[in-house]
Amino acid sequence: MSRVANLNAWAQNQVIALDAWARPWARARRWRSWVYEFLLFGLKQAFACIFGGLMLGLIVATHMWWPANAPVARYAFLVVAAIAIQAGVVLFPGGRGGAPLGLPVLQLGGTLQEVFKTAHGAWISPEPSLLRIGGVPLFSGFMYACIGSYIARITRLFDIRFIRYPPEWTTWVLAVGAYANFFTHHYLPDIRLGLYAFSVLIFWRSWFQYTPDDKPRRMPVILGLVLVSLFIWFAENLGTLTSAWVYPDQREGWRLVSIQKLGAWYLLMLLSWVLVTLVHRPAGPEAPPKNKPIAEGGGVAD
């Protein structure tokens, strides 16, 4: 663990040194401060996405360069790689703060959904692998954990608070209903339109307060969830393009994933967010800050 602590300290010092060099430039002009804040926003987003980014990078790289006669199946390698990446996410800088506690729940729930959906022909994973349950390679569950990891990290990195957060029981009703509908709509009426409407009803007055640098900013909760869902949809298109999984209309040749899938990712984002609130309880603007500004010794590796 001393090596992890040393790496954490090194990364933190690099961020502080970069900030000490760039901040005087940023403060000289107002437009520069906006540019610098935007760059910090991107840096923190990238650090929050590290689990998903590495997984997606490996999926693309192995699709392009995995040998056809390799003794280990590509999917099996991705399982081992996912375990290693998750261990690194937990142990290395920024991994603390409760994020690991929710990841197994998301992995289990995601894997159960994958087994059910593939059995009903919603999608397939076309390549062979011994490390699978039914038609589902085990790395699939880690893709759901990537979402939970992102949410937990972004909560800390941006010191996210909520303005007019709805009663927590309403968010649990929404999350449980969304997860159940992924299964029940195969046998019962699909209630996703009602779930969308319910999410608008409980969140329409709610705002994220997030801090890219030292000044809090605000964004409607629903807009934030839709934007993140959109980026997950972009990632899903890469996943299907590289045969990590394939939808029925892509079996004869790849095509863009239906934009309707954006709604499914929106509901999954809500479910993941509610699970993460078990560890990172929703805080109001008046709560003490979780992270110091970079200029005071805080940063993306904090």
Protein Blocks (a to p, Z undefined) as FASTA:
>chain_A
ZZmmmmmmmmmmmmmmmmmmmmmmmmmpmklmmmmmmmmmmmmmmmmmmmmmmmmmmmmm
mmmmmcfklcbdfklmmmmmmmmmmmmmmmmghkanojmmmmmmmmmmmmmmmmmmmmno
paccfbgcfbbghjacfklmmmmmmmmmmmmmmmmmnopacehiacfklmmmmmmmmmmm
mmmmmmmccfklmmmmmmmmmmmmpccdddfklmccdddfklmmmmmmmmmmmmmmmmmm
nomaccfklmnoccdddfklmmmmmmmmmmmmmmmmmmmgcddfkbccfbdcfknopajk
ZZ
